[in-house]
Amino acid sequence: MQFRLTYTEVEKMIADNTGKELPMCYGGTHTLRVTHKVPLMGSVGLDITVEEIKGSDVIFSFSGGPAIEYMLRTAINKVKDQPGGEMLEMLGGNRLMIALGRNAKTVQIFERIDLEDIHFDEQTIMFDFMTKSF
């Protein structure tokens, strides 16, 4: 089975919840390119690549240069204290794990499905999953 979200839908959700505009675009089959306007720096970009999926854990790598990577790490450390932040774990080598099964709101979902892949095309983020047999 597959669940799809357009970049526009995700951008709107982010803007509605954070007040920040984060334009997204295709960077490769498993890579999403995100840009953000930073005061005094102009527009900066970050490539986020889906490296691996282990059960309900999704491991991403990110690249965008040392300054961007520092800003991302700082933002992630701030988010860890917010609701849902327990799902984030920084790994070595510019890698981030999102442990979707750690959140009370998502654990029930992952009792019923296996996430198989997250991939991208020119306009869409796609989540491939299989329902579990009971």
C-alpha positions as CSV (number, residue, x, y, z in Angstrom):
1,M,0.0,0.0,0.0
2,Q,1.1,3.6,-0.5
3,F,0.4,6.9,1.2
4,R,1.3,10.1,-0.7
5,L,1.7,13.7,0.3
6,T,2.6,16.5,-2.1
7,Y,5.4,18.8,-1.1
8,T,2.9,21.6,-1.0
9,E,0.8,19.8,1.6
10,V,3.8,19.2,3.8
11,E,5.0,22.8,3.3
12,K,1.6,24.1,4.4
13,M,1.5,21.8,7.5
14,I,5.0,23.1,8.5
15,A,4.0,26.7,7.9
16,D,0.7,26.3,9.8
17,N,2.4,24.7,12.8
18,T,5.7,26.6,13.0
19,G,5.2,29.8,11.0
20,K,8.3,28.9,8.9
21,E,8.4,28.5,5.2
22,L,10.5,25.5,4.1
23,P,10.2,24.9,0.3
24,M,10.9,21.3,-0.7
25,C,11.9,19.8,-4.0
26,Y,13.1,16.5,-5.4
27,G,16.7,15.7,-4.9
28,G,16.7,12.1,-5.9
29,T,14.7,8.9,-5.4
30,H,15.5,8.9,-1.7
31,T,16.6,12.5,-1.3
32,L,14.6,15.6,-0.5
33,R,16.0,19.1,-0.9
34,V,14.8,21.6,1.7
35,T,15.5,25.4,1.5
36,H,15.1,28.1,4.1
37,K,15.7,31.9,4.0
38,V,18.1,32.8,6.8
39,P,18.7,36.4,7.8
40,L,22.0,37.7,6.6
41,M,22.8,34.4,4.8
42,G,20.1,34.4,2.1
43,S,18.6,31.1,1.1
44,V,20.3,27.9,2.4
45,G,19.7,24.3,1.4
46,L,19.8,21.0,3.0
47,D,19.6,17.5,1.4
48,I,17.9,14.9,3.5
49,T,18.4,11.3,2.4
50,V,16.4,8.2,3.6
51,E,19.3,5.9,4.5
52,E,17.5,3.0,6.1
53,I,14.2,1.8,7.6
54,K,14.3,-0.6,10.6
55,G,10.9,-1.4,11.8
56,S,9.4,1.9,12.9
57,D,12.8,3.6,13.0
58,V,13.8,5.7,10.0
59,I,17.4,6.8,9.6
60,F,18.2,9.9,7.6
61,S,21.5,11.5,6.6
62,F,21.8,15.2,5.9
63,S,24.2,17.4,4.0
64,G,24.4,21.1,3.4
65,G,27.8,22.2,4.7
66,P,29.1,22.7,8.2
67,A,27.0,25.8,9.0
68,I,23.7,24.3,7.9
69,E,24.5,21.0,9.7
70,Y,25.2,23.0,12.9
71,M,21.9,24.9,12.6
72,L,20.0,21.6,12.0
73,R,21.7,19.9,15.1
74,T,20.8,23.0,17.2
75,A,17.2,22.9,16.0
76,I,16.9,19.2,16.7
77,N,18.3,19.7,20.2
78,K,15.6,22.3,20.9
79,V,12.8,20.1,19.5
80,K,13.8,17.2,21.7
81,D,12.2,19.1,24.7
82,Q,8.9,19.5,22.8
83,P,6.0,16.9,22.5
84,G,7.2,14.2,20.1
85,G,10.8,15.1,20.6
86,E,11.4,11.7,22.2
87,M,11.3,10.3,18.7
88,L,14.5,12.1,17.6
89,E,18.0,10.7,18.1
90,M,21.2,12.2,16.6
91,L,23.5,9.5,15.3
92,G,27.2,10.0,14.3
93,G,28.2,11.1,10.9
94,N,25.4,13.6,10.2
95,R,22.7,11.1,10.7
96,L,19.3,11.3,12.4
97,M,17.0,8.6,13.5
98,I,13.3,9.2,13.9
99,A,11.9,6.4,16.1
100,L,8.2,6.6,15.2
101,G,7.4,3.8,17.5
102,R,8.4,5.8,20.6
103,N,5.5,8.1,20.4
104,A,2.2,7.1,22.0
105,K,0.2,8.5,19.1
106,T,2.1,6.5,16.5
107,V,2.9,3.2,18.3
108,Q,-0.5,1.8,17.5
109,I,0.0,2.5,13.8
110,F,3.2,0.5,13.8
111,E,1.5,-2.4,15.6
112,R,-0.6,-2.7,12.4
113,I,1.8,-1.8,9.6
114,D,5.4,-2.3,8.4
115,L,7.0,0.7,6.8
116,E,8.9,-0.5,3.8
117,D,10.2,2.6,2.0
118,I,10.0,6.4,1.8
119,H,10.8,7.9,-1.6
120,F,10.3,11.0,-3.7
121,D,9.4,12.1,-7.2
122,E,9.1,15.6,-8.6
123,Q,6.0,16.5,-6.6
124,T,5.3,13.8,-4.0
125,I,6.6,12.1,-0.9
126,M,5.6,8.4,-0.9
127,F,5.4,6.0,2.0
128,D,5.2,2.4,1.1
129,F,3.9,0.0,3.8
130,M,2.4,-3.4,4.3
131,T,-0.3,-4.3,6.7
132,K,0.7,-6.9,9.3
133,S,-1.1,-10.3,9.4
134,F,-3.0,-10.9,12.6
